[in-house]
Amino acid sequence: MFALVYSSVATGNPGSFDALLATCRRNNEQMGVTGCLLFVYDESDGPDYFAQFLEGDQPAVEAVYARIAQDSRHRDVRLLSSGPAPGRRFTDSPMRLAELPSTRILAAARPRGLSVASPSVESIMRDSRRLTSLVASYGDDA
Ligand SMILES: Cc1cc2nc3c(=O)[nH]c(=O)nc-3n(C[C@H](O)[C@H](O)[C@H](O)COP(=O)(O)O)c2cc1C
């Protein structure tokens, strides 16, 4: 098993995810790829972000990722982590979707010490360690 996580900036309002998820389902099932797509939306002026966890055989995951990276519905696609994984985490769905407000991301990352500044949504979405565990946590029992 091979897994990767990337994040990106959404280029517009993606509207309904139905069409995108139908494409994911069709392609990913065929390729044996599963995972989770996180859509992090901002209720004020900031951009919306995607983060995605993809898992399967390495050639299949890399082929799907290469196609996704070309998609104009997002930009600044950045690979955050990739490598062998001990097993499949998302066994029940070719691509699970989770939509959450950026305030949730901020709350989860808020530092405990008063003297430490809170990270921005942008920096959290580019933080490999944080994002990898956040996205992966939507597997199994989420
Ligand atoms: C954020 C995001 C995530 C995507 N995830 C997947 C995916 O998991 N699997 C997939 O096949 N396509 C995914 N796509 C769509 C691909 O970029 C591409 O449009 C699609 O694979 C083309 O499939 P088609 O040639 O069968 O229409 C995603 C697109 C975006 C913007």
The ligand as an SDF file (V2000), in Angstrom:
LIG
                    3D

 31 33  0  0  0  0  0  0  0  0999 V2000
   -9.7440   18.6010   -5.4340 C   0  0  0  0  0  0  0  0  0  0  0  0
   -9.9390   17.5800   -6.4940 C   0  0  0  0  0  0  0  0  0  0  0  0
   -9.8700   16.2170   -6.1930 C   0  0  0  0  0  0  0  0  0  0  0  0
  -10.0260   15.2470   -7.1740 C   0  0  0  0  0  0  0  0  0  0  0  0
   -9.9540   13.9240   -6.8430 N   0  0  0  0  0  0  0  0  0  0  0  0
  -10.0520   12.9880   -7.7980 C   0  0  0  0  0  0  0  0  0  0  0  0
   -9.9220   11.5910   -7.4930 C   0  0  0  0  0  0  0  0  0  0  0  0
   -9.7430   11.1860   -6.3600 O   0  0  0  0  0  0  0  0  0  0  0  0
  -10.0500   10.7130   -8.5200 N   0  0  0  0  0  0  0  0  0  0  0  0
  -10.2770   11.0970   -9.8010 C   0  0  0  0  0  0  0  0  0  0  0  0
  -10.3650   10.2400  -10.6590 O   0  0  0  0  0  0  0  0  0  0  0  0
  -10.4060   12.3930  -10.1180 N   0  0  0  0  0  0  0  0  0  0  0  0
  -10.3100   13.3480   -9.1470 C   0  0  0  0  0  0  0  0  0  0  0  0
  -10.4500   14.6670   -9.4840 N   0  0  0  0  0  0  0  0  0  0  0  0
  -10.8010   15.0050  -10.8740 C   0  0  0  0  0  0  0  0  0  0  0  0
   -9.6000   14.9690  -11.7750 C   0  0  0  0  0  0  0  0  0  0  0  0
   -8.8800   16.1630  -11.6240 O   0  0  0  0  0  0  0  0  0  0  0  0
  -10.0560   14.8310  -13.2390 C   0  0  0  0  0  0  0  0  0  0  0  0
  -10.9970   15.8280  -13.5570 O   0  0  0  0  0  0  0  0  0  0  0  0
  -10.7000   13.4910  -13.4990 C   0  0  0  0  0  0  0  0  0  0  0  0
   -9.9180   12.4440  -12.9890 O   0  0  0  0  0  0  0  0  0  0  0  0
  -10.9070   13.2880  -15.0030 C   0  0  0  0  0  0  0  0  0  0  0  0
  -11.6110   12.1060  -15.1580 O   0  0  0  0  0  0  0  0  0  0  0  0
  -12.3190   11.7580  -16.5530 P   0  0  0  0  0  0  0  0  0  0  0  0
  -11.2420   11.9100  -17.5960 O   0  0  0  0  0  0  0  0  0  0  0  0
  -12.7880   10.3500  -16.3650 O   0  0  0  0  0  0  0  0  0  0  0  0
  -13.4500   12.7320  -16.6960 O   0  0  0  0  0  0  0  0  0  0  0  0
  -10.2830   15.6530   -8.5080 C   0  0  0  0  0  0  0  0  0  0  0  0
  -10.3280   17.0030   -8.8140 C   0  0  0  0  0  0  0  0  0  0  0  0
  -10.1780   17.9730   -7.8380 C   0  0  0  0  0  0  0  0  0  0  0  0
  -10.2440   19.4300   -8.1780 C   0  0  0  0  0  0  0  0  0  0  0  0
  1  2  1  0
  2  3  1  0
  2 30  2  0
  3  4  2  0
  4  5  1  0
  4 28  1  0
  5  6  2  0
  6  7  1  0
  6 13  1  0
  7  8  2  0
  7  9  1  0
  9 10  1  0
 10 11  2  0
 10 12  1  0
 12 13  2  0
 13 14  1  0
 14 15  1  0
 14 28  1  0
 15 16  1  0
 16 17  1  0
 16 18  1  0
 18 19  1  0
 18 20  1  0
 20 21  1  0
 20 22  1  0
 22 23  1  0
 23 24  1  0
 24 25  2  0
 24 26  1  0
 24 27  1  0
 28 29  2  0
 29 30  1  0
 30 31  1  0
M  END
$$$$
